[in-house]
């Protein structure tokens, strides 16, 4: 089969029958193929079975007809088959293809991803990990506006180099941000009721030589007030050694707080921020995870970074991170 498109993401070359404009163009020997095809309603012998998915060690079936208009079968870390309904929305389908499906690809290849964003700094990559709503993308945008470049958003796989030191692989050159975060940053009009919005370009005088036209932000799903912000010149496309992981959370404190984690204190927070940690158990990846966690703990610093539950200035968090660097 001849594929029309070839892309690069998370250190993988991906050939695809489906156009994915969010991804970077790639070349070389393909490692993953995305194609249309028939997908069964269930797997024959799942190790884990839930409402939306069946999981075997090297196969994952996602039943997302109601929210994505498709069923997806990810197998052997090399192939994603998309069984698409006629009325599927292209943007919604790609959202799940590039998140849940690629996450499954990474797990099947033992590239265990953190639920986090990564930012390039002079000391190496920092990862902003945390639960949904912790402020990962908002803090990433604040750092980007200070001149830093983004490596990846939401899905953060770490590979090991020849010295068994962790390296962050660049992902998709975009940030997914809720409308309120964009409004606070002056990037979205106050009346956000259309599927797209023209916003001032994120590039700043100190980060670009040219004047670009306003960007048009696309909702990640038609029914959500969440938008995809293209990174343009603020994306780092090079694998970058990991320097530090910040675990973001909310607290009852009045001011943002940072606490270094040492030794075994690192292990459980890292486990909790593993993207789909229940998936690890269902496909018996614990041995791979322990090897991964040992390497990360040995070579990278980890800190807990908490912010008040009530809204605080994201600049305070960015200041705290910059002082720590």
C-alpha positions as a Markdown table, in Angstrom:
| # | Residue | x | y | z |
|---|---|---|---|---|
| 1 | Unk | 0.0 | 0.0 | 0.0 |
| 2 | Unk | 1.3 | 3.5 | -0.9 |
| 3 | Unk | 0.7 | 6.2 | 1.7 |
| 4 | Unk | 0.2 | 9.8 | 0.7 |
| 5 | Unk | 1.6 | 11.4 | 3.8 |
| 6 | Unk | 4.8 | 11.0 | 5.9 |
| 7 | Unk | 5.2 | 12.7 | 9.3 |
| 8 | Unk | 7.6 | 12.9 | 12.3 |
| 9 | Unk | 6.5 | 12.9 | 15.9 |
| 10 | Unk | 7.9 | 11.6 | 19.2 |
| 11 | Unk | 11.0 | 10.3 | 17.5 |
| 12 | Unk | 9.0 | 8.1 | 15.1 |
| 13 | Unk | 8.5 | 8.3 | 11.3 |
| 14 | Unk | 4.8 | 7.9 | 10.6 |
| 15 | Unk | 3.3 | 7.1 | 7.2 |
| 16 | Unk | -0.4 | 7.9 | 6.9 |
| 17 | Unk | -3.4 | 7.5 | 4.6 |
| 18 | Unk | -5.0 | 10.3 | 6.7 |
| 19 | Unk | -3.9 | 14.0 | 6.4 |
| 20 | Unk | -2.7 | 15.3 | 9.8 |
| 21 | Unk | -1.7 | 18.9 | 9.3 |
| 22 | Unk | -0.8 | 19.2 | 13.0 |
| 23 | Unk | 2.2 | 17.0 | 12.5 |
| 24 | Unk | 5.6 | 17.9 | 11.0 |
| 25 | Unk | 6.5 | 16.5 | 7.6 |
| 26 | Unk | 9.0 | 13.6 | 7.9 |
| 27 | Unk | 11.1 | 11.2 | 5.8 |
| 28 | Unk | 13.1 | 8.0 | 6.1 |
| 29 | Unk | 12.1 | 4.5 | 6.9 |
| 30 | Unk | 8.5 | 4.4 | 8.3 |
| 31 | Unk | 8.1 | 3.0 | 11.8 |
| 32 | Unk | 4.3 | 3.5 | 12.2 |
| 33 | Unk | 1.5 | 3.3 | 9.6 |
| 34 | Unk | -1.9 | 4.9 | 9.9 |
| 35 | Unk | -4.6 | 3.6 | 7.5 |
| 36 | Unk | -8.3 | 3.1 | 7.1 |
| 37 | Unk | -9.7 | -0.4 | 7.5 |
| 38 | Unk | -12.2 | -2.6 | 9.3 |
| 39 | Unk | -11.9 | -2.8 | 13.1 |
| 40 | Unk | -13.8 | -5.4 | 15.1 |
| 41 | Unk | -16.1 | -4.3 | 17.9 |
| 42 | Unk | -14.0 | -6.2 | 20.5 |
| 43 | Unk | -10.8 | -8.2 | 20.9 |
| 44 | Unk | -11.0 | -11.9 | 21.4 |
| 45 | Unk | -8.8 | -12.2 | 24.5 |
| 46 | Unk | -8.3 | -8.9 | 26.2 |
| 47 | Unk | -6.2 | -8.6 | 29.3 |
| 48 | Unk | -8.3 | -5.6 | 30.3 |
| 49 | Unk | -11.7 | -4.5 | 29.1 |
| 50 | Unk | -13.5 | -1.2 | 29.7 |
| 51 | Unk | -16.5 | 0.6 | 28.2 |
| 52 | Unk | -14.4 | 2.4 | 25.6 |
| 53 | Unk | -11.4 | 0.0 | 25.1 |
| 54 | Unk | -10.1 | -3.5 | 25.0 |
| 55 | Unk | -6.4 | -4.0 | 25.7 |
| 56 | Unk | -4.0 | -6.9 | 24.9 |
| 57 | Unk | -0.3 | -6.8 | 25.4 |
| 58 | Unk | 0.4 | -5.6 | 21.8 |
| 59 | Unk | -3.1 | -4.5 | 20.7 |
| 60 | Unk | -5.5 | -1.8 | 21.8 |
| 61 | Unk | -9.0 | -1.3 | 20.5 |
| 62 | Unk | -10.7 | 2.0 | 21.1 |
| 63 | Unk | -14.5 | 2.2 | 20.7 |
| 64 | Unk | -14.9 | 5.9 | 20.2 |
| 65 | Unk | -17.8 | 6.0 | 17.8 |
| 66 | Unk | -19.9 | 8.3 | 19.9 |
| 67 | Unk | -17.3 | 11.0 | 20.6 |
| 68 | Unk | -14.8 | 10.6 | 17.6 |
| 69 | Unk | -17.0 | 8.9 | 15.0 |
| 70 | Unk | -14.6 | 6.0 | 14.7 |
| 71 | Unk | -13.2 | 2.8 | 16.1 |
| 72 | Unk | -9.4 | 2.5 | 16.3 |
| 73 | Unk | -7.1 | -0.5 | 16.5 |
| 74 | Unk | -3.5 | 0.0 | 17.5 |
| 75 | Unk | -1.3 | -3.0 | 17.1 |
| 76 | Unk | 2.4 | -4.0 | 17.7 |
| 77 | Unk | 3.5 | -0.4 | 18.1 |
| 78 | Unk | 3.6 | -0.2 | 14.3 |
| 79 | Unk | 0.0 | 0.2 | 12.9 |
| 80 | Unk | -3.1 | 2.2 | 13.6 |
| 81 | Unk | -6.3 | 1.2 | 11.8 |
| 82 | Unk | -9.1 | 3.7 | 11.6 |
| 83 | Unk | -12.7 | 2.4 | 11.0 |
| 84 | Unk | -14.4 | 5.7 | 10.3 |
| 85 | Unk | -18.1 | 6.5 | 10.3 |
| 86 | Unk | -19.4 | 8.5 | 7.3 |
| 87 | Unk | -20.4 | 11.4 | 9.5 |
| 88 | Unk | -17.2 | 11.7 | 11.6 |
| 89 | Unk | -15.8 | 15.1 | 12.2 |
| 90 | Unk | -12.3 | 15.4 | 10.8 |
| 91 | Unk | -10.9 | 17.5 | 13.7 |
| 92 | Unk | -12.4 | 15.4 | 16.4 |
| 93 | Unk | -11.1 | 12.2 | 14.8 |
| 94 | Unk | -7.6 | 13.5 | 14.5 |
| 95 | Unk | -7.7 | 14.7 | 18.1 |
| 96 | Unk | -8.1 | 11.1 | 19.3 |
| 97 | Unk | -5.9 | 9.7 | 16.6 |
| 98 | Unk | -3.0 | 12.0 | 17.7 |
| 99 | Unk | -3.6 | 11.5 | 21.5 |
| 100 | Unk | -5.1 | 8.2 | 22.6 |
| 101 | Unk | -3.8 | 6.2 | 19.5 |
| 102 | Unk | -0.3 | 7.6 | 19.5 |
| 103 | Unk | -0.1 | 7.1 | 23.3 |
| 104 | Unk | -0.9 | 3.4 | 22.7 |
| 105 | Unk | 1.7 | 3.2 | 20.0 |
| 106 | Unk | 4.3 | 4.6 | 22.5 |
| 107 | Unk | 3.3 | 2.1 | 25.2 |
| 108 | Unk | 3.5 | -0.8 | 22.8 |
| 109 | Unk | 7.0 | 0.3 | 21.9 |
| 110 | Unk | 8.0 | 0.6 | 25.6 |
| 111 | Unk | 8.3 | 4.4 | 25.2 |
| 112 | Unk | 6.4 | 5.3 | 28.4 |
| 113 | Unk | 5.0 | 8.8 | 28.1 |
| 114 | Unk | 4.4 | 11.2 | 30.9 |
| 115 | Unk | 1.3 | 13.3 | 31.1 |
| 116 | Unk | 3.1 | 16.6 | 30.6 |
| 117 | Unk | 4.5 | 19.3 | 28.5 |
| 118 | Unk | 8.2 | 19.9 | 27.8 |
| 119 | Unk | 10.1 | 23.2 | 27.4 |
| 120 | Unk | 13.7 | 23.7 | 26.1 |
| 121 | Unk | 16.0 | 25.6 | 28.4 |
| 122 | Unk | 19.8 | 26.3 | 28.4 |
| 123 | Unk | 20.2 | 23.5 | 31.0 |
| 124 | Unk | 18.2 | 21.0 | 29.0 |
| 125 | Unk | 14.5 | 20.1 | 28.8 |
| 126 | Unk | 12.1 | 20.6 | 31.7 |
| 127 | Unk | 8.9 | 18.7 | 31.9 |
| 128 | Unk | 5.7 | 20.2 | 33.4 |
| 129 | Unk | 3.7 | 17.2 | 34.5 |
| 130 | Unk | 0.4 | 17.1 | 36.3 |
| 131 | Unk | -3.2 | 16.2 | 36.2 |
| 132 | Unk | -5.7 | 17.8 | 33.8 |
| 133 | Unk | -6.3 | 21.4 | 34.9 |
| 134 | Unk | -3.0 | 21.7 | 36.8 |
| 135 | Unk | -1.8 | 24.4 | 34.5 |
| 136 | Unk | 0.8 | 22.7 | 32.3 |
| 137 | Unk | -0.1 | 24.3 | 29.0 |
| 138 | Unk | -0.8 | 27.7 | 30.6 |
| 139 | Unk | 2.6 | 27.7 | 32.2 |
| 140 | Unk | 4.2 | 26.5 | 29.0 |
| 141 | Unk | 2.7 | 29.4 | 27.1 |
| 142 | Unk | 4.0 | 31.9 | 29.8 |
| 143 | Unk | 7.5 | 30.4 | 29.4 |
| 144 | Unk | 7.1 | 30.5 | 25.6 |
| 145 | Unk | 6.3 | 34.2 | 25.8 |
| 146 | Unk | 9.6 | 34.7 | 27.7 |
| 147 | Unk | 11.5 | 33.2 | 24.7 |
| 148 | Unk | 11.6 | 29.5 | 25.5 |
| 149 | Unk | 10.7 | 26.9 | 22.9 |
| 150 | Unk | 8.2 | 24.1 | 23.4 |
| 151 | Unk | 9.2 | 20.4 | 22.8 |
| 152 | Unk | 5.8 | 18.7 | 23.3 |
| 153 | Unk | 2.3 | 19.3 | 24.7 |
| 154 | Unk | 0.4 | 16.8 | 26.9 |
| 155 | Unk | 2.2 | 13.6 | 25.7 |
| 156 | Unk | 5.8 | 13.5 | 26.7 |
| 157 | Unk | 7.8 | 10.3 | 25.9 |
| 158 | Unk | 11.4 | 9.9 | 27.2 |
| 159 | Unk | 13.9 | 7.8 | 25.4 |
| 160 | Unk | 17.4 | 6.8 | 26.7 |
| 161 | Unk | 20.5 | 7.8 | 24.9 |
| 162 | Unk | 23.7 | 5.7 | 24.7 |
| 163 | Unk | 24.6 | 6.7 | 28.3 |
| 164 | Unk | 21.1 | 5.6 | 29.4 |
| 165 | Unk | 20.3 | 9.3 | 30.2 |
| 166 | Unk | 16.7 | 10.4 | 29.5 |
| 167 | Unk | 16.0 | 12.5 | 26.4 |
| 168 | Unk | 12.7 | 14.3 | 25.6 |
| 169 | Unk | 11.5 | 13.6 | 22.0 |
| 170 | Unk | 9.8 | 16.5 | 20.2 |
| 171 | Unk | 6.1 | 16.0 | 19.7 |
| 172 | Unk | 3.4 | 18.0 | 17.9 |
| 173 | Unk | 4.1 | 21.7 | 17.3 |
| 174 | Unk | 1.0 | 23.1 | 19.0 |
| 175 | Unk | -0.4 | 23.9 | 22.5 |
| 176 | Unk | -3.9 | 23.0 | 23.4 |
| 177 | Unk | -5.4 | 25.8 | 25.6 |
| 178 | Unk | -8.7 | 26.5 | 27.1 |
| 179 | Unk | -10.4 | 29.8 | 26.1 |
| 180 | Unk | -10.0 | 31.4 | 29.5 |
| 181 | Unk | -6.2 | 30.8 | 29.4 |
| 182 | Unk | -6.0 | 32.4 | 26.0 |
| 183 | Unk | -8.1 | 35.3 | 27.0 |
| 184 | Unk | -5.9 | 36.0 | 30.1 |
| 185 | Unk | -2.9 | 35.9 | 27.7 |
| 186 | Unk | -4.6 | 38.3 | 25.3 |
| 187 | Unk | -4.7 | 35.6 | 22.6 |
| 188 | Unk | -8.5 | 35.2 | 22.1 |
| 189 | Unk | -11.3 | 37.7 | 21.7 |
| 190 | Unk | -13.7 | 38.0 | 24.6 |
| 191 | Unk | -16.6 | 36.7 | 22.5 |
| 192 | Unk | -15.5 | 33.1 | 21.8 |
| 193 | Unk | -18.5 | 31.6 | 20.1 |
| 194 | Unk | -17.2 | 30.5 | 16.7 |
| 195 | Unk | -15.3 | 27.4 | 15.7 |
| 196 | Unk | -12.3 | 29.5 | 14.8 |
| 197 | Unk | -10.8 | 32.8 | 15.9 |
| 198 | Unk | -8.2 | 35.1 | 14.5 |
| 199 | Unk | -5.7 | 36.1 | 17.2 |
| 200 | Unk | -2.5 | 38.0 | 17.3 |
| 201 | Unk | 0.5 | 35.8 | 16.4 |
| 202 | Unk | 2.4 | 34.4 | 19.4 |
| 203 | Unk | 5.7 | 35.4 | 18.0 |
| 204 | Unk | 7.4 | 38.4 | 19.7 |
| 205 | Unk | 9.9 | 40.9 | 18.5 |
| 206 | Unk | 12.6 | 39.2 | 20.5 |
| 207 | Unk | 11.9 | 35.8 | 18.9 |
| 208 | Unk | 11.3 | 36.6 | 15.2 |
| 209 | Unk | 12.6 | 38.9 | 12.5 |
| 210 | Unk | 9.4 | 39.0 | 10.5 |
| 211 | Unk | 5.9 | 40.3 | 11.0 |
| 212 | Unk | 3.3 | 37.5 | 10.5 |
| 213 | Unk | -0.4 | 37.8 | 9.9 |
| 214 | Unk | -2.8 | 36.9 | 12.7 |
| 215 | Unk | -3.3 | 33.3 | 13.4 |
| 216 | Unk | -6.6 | 31.5 | 13.2 |
| 217 | Unk | -7.1 | 29.2 | 16.1 |
| 218 | Unk | -9.2 | 26.0 | 15.6 |
| 219 | Unk | -11.2 | 24.4 | 18.3 |
| 220 | Unk | -9.8 | 20.9 | 19.2 |
| 221 | Unk | -13.5 | 19.7 | 19.2 |
| 222 | Unk | -16.5 | 21.7 | 17.9 |
| 223 | Unk | -18.3 | 21.5 | 21.3 |
| 224 | Unk | -15.3 | 22.5 | 23.4 |
| 225 | Unk | -13.9 | 26.0 | 24.3 |
| 226 | Unk | -10.4 | 24.6 | 23.8 |
| 227 | Unk | -8.2 | 25.7 | 21.0 |
| 228 | Unk | -5.1 | 24.5 | 19.1 |
| 229 | Unk | -2.3 | 27.2 | 19.1 |
| 230 | Unk | 0.3 | 26.6 | 16.4 |
| 231 | Unk | 3.8 | 27.1 | 17.7 |
| 232 | Unk | 5.5 | 28.3 | 14.5 |
| 233 | Unk | 9.0 | 29.4 | 15.4 |
| 234 | Unk | 8.6 | 28.6 | 19.1 |
| 235 | Unk | 8.8 | 24.8 | 18.6 |
| 236 | Unk | 12.0 | 22.9 | 19.3 |
| 237 | Unk | 12.3 | 20.0 | 16.9 |
| 238 | Unk | 15.5 | 18.4 | 18.4 |
| 239 | Unk | 15.6 | 15.6 | 20.9 |
| 240 | Unk | 16.8 | 17.3 | 24.1 |
| 241 | Unk | 18.4 | 15.8 | 27.3 |
| 242 | Unk | 16.1 | 15.9 | 30.3 |
| 243 | Unk | 17.1 | 18.3 | 33.1 |
| 244 | Unk | 14.2 | 18.4 | 35.5 |
| 245 | Unk | 10.6 | 17.4 | 36.0 |
| 246 | Unk | 8.1 | 19.6 | 37.8 |
| 247 | Unk | 5.0 | 17.9 | 39.2 |
| 248 | Unk | 2.2 | 20.6 | 39.1 |
| 249 | Unk | -0.7 | 20.5 | 41.5 |
| 250 | Unk | -3.2 | 22.8 | 43.3 |
| 251 | Unk | -3.0 | 23.5 | 47.0 |
| 252 | Unk | -4.6 | 25.6 | 49.8 |
| 253 | Unk | -1.4 | 27.7 | 50.2 |
| 254 | Unk | -1.5 | 31.4 | 49.6 |
| 255 | Unk | 1.5 | 31.5 | 47.3 |
| 256 | Unk | 3.1 | 29.0 | 44.8 |
| 257 | Unk | 5.4 | 26.5 | 46.5 |
| 258 | Unk | 8.3 | 24.4 | 45.2 |
| 259 | Unk | 9.7 | 21.3 | 47.0 |
| 260 | Unk | 12.6 | 19.2 | 45.7 |
| 261 | Unk | 11.9 | 15.4 | 45.8 |
| 262 | Unk | 14.8 | 13.1 | 46.4 |
| 263 | Unk | 15.4 | 9.4 | 46.3 |
| 264 | Unk | 12.3 | 7.3 | 46.6 |
| 265 | Unk | 10.2 | 10.4 | 47.0 |
| 266 | Unk | 10.4 | 10.7 | 43.2 |
| 267 | Unk | 8.9 | 7.3 | 42.4 |
| 268 | Unk | 5.2 | 7.6 | 43.2 |
| 269 | Unk | 4.7 | 11.1 | 41.7 |
| 270 | Unk | 6.3 | 9.8 | 38.5 |
| 271 | Unk | 4.0 | 6.8 | 38.5 |
| 272 | Unk | 1.0 | 9.0 | 39.0 |
| 273 | Unk | 2.0 | 11.2 | 36.1 |
| 274 | Unk | 2.6 | 8.3 | 33.7 |
| 275 | Unk | 0.1 | 8.8 | 30.9 |
| 276 | Unk | -2.6 | 6.1 | 31.5 |
| 277 | Unk | -0.9 | 4.5 | 34.5 |
| 278 | Unk | -3.7 | 1.8 | 34.7 |
| 279 | Unk | -2.7 | 0.9 | 31.1 |
| 280 | Unk | 0.7 | -0.1 | 32.4 |
| 281 | Unk | -0.8 | -2.6 | 34.8 |
| 282 | Unk | -3.2 | -4.0 | 32.3 |
| 283 | Unk | -0.5 | -4.9 | 29.7 |
| 284 | Unk | 2.1 | -5.9 | 32.3 |
| 285 | Unk | 4.6 | -3.1 | 31.6 |
| 286 | Unk | 5.7 | -2.8 | 35.2 |
| 287 | Unk | 9.2 | -4.1 | 34.5 |
| 288 | Unk | 9.7 | -1.6 | 31.7 |
| 289 | Unk | 8.4 | 1.1 | 33.9 |
| 290 | Unk | 10.8 | 0.3 | 36.8 |
| 291 | Unk | 13.7 | 0.5 | 34.4 |
| 292 | Unk | 12.4 | 3.8 | 33.1 |
| 293 | Unk | 11.8 | 5.2 | 36.5 |
| 294 | Unk | 15.3 | 4.2 | 37.8 |
| 295 | Unk | 17.0 | 6.0 | 34.8 |
| 296 | Unk | 14.9 | 9.1 | 35.2 |
| 297 | Unk | 15.4 | 9.2 | 39.0 |
| 298 | Unk | 19.1 | 8.8 | 38.6 |
| 299 | Unk | 19.7 | 11.4 | 36.0 |
| 300 | Unk | 17.0 | 14.1 | 36.5 |
| 301 | Unk | 15.9 | 16.3 | 39.3 |
| 302 | Unk | 12.2 | 16.2 | 40.3 |
| 303 | Unk | 10.3 | 18.9 | 42.2 |
| 304 | Unk | 6.7 | 19.3 | 43.4 |
| 305 | Unk | 5.3 | 22.7 | 42.2 |
| 306 | Unk | 2.0 | 23.7 | 43.7 |
| 307 | Unk | -0.2 | 26.7 | 43.1 |
| 308 | Unk | -3.1 | 28.1 | 45.1 |
| 309 | Unk | -6.5 | 26.5 | 44.2 |
| 310 | Unk | -7.8 | 30.0 | 43.5 |
| 311 | Unk | -6.4 | 31.6 | 40.4 |
| 312 | Unk | -2.9 | 33.1 | 40.8 |
| 313 | Unk | -0.8 | 34.8 | 38.3 |
| 314 | Unk | 0.9 | 32.4 | 35.9 |
| 315 | Unk | 3.8 | 34.8 | 35.9 |
| 316 | Unk | 4.4 | 33.9 | 39.6 |
| 317 | Unk | 4.8 | 30.3 | 38.6 |
| 318 | Unk | 7.0 | 31.2 | 35.6 |
| 319 | Unk | 9.2 | 33.4 | 37.9 |
| 320 | Unk | 9.6 | 30.5 | 40.3 |
| 321 | Unk | 10.7 | 28.1 | 37.5 |
| 322 | Unk | 13.1 | 30.6 | 36.1 |
| 323 | Unk | 14.7 | 31.3 | 39.4 |
| 324 | Unk | 15.1 | 27.5 | 39.9 |
| 325 | Unk | 16.8 | 27.1 | 36.6 |
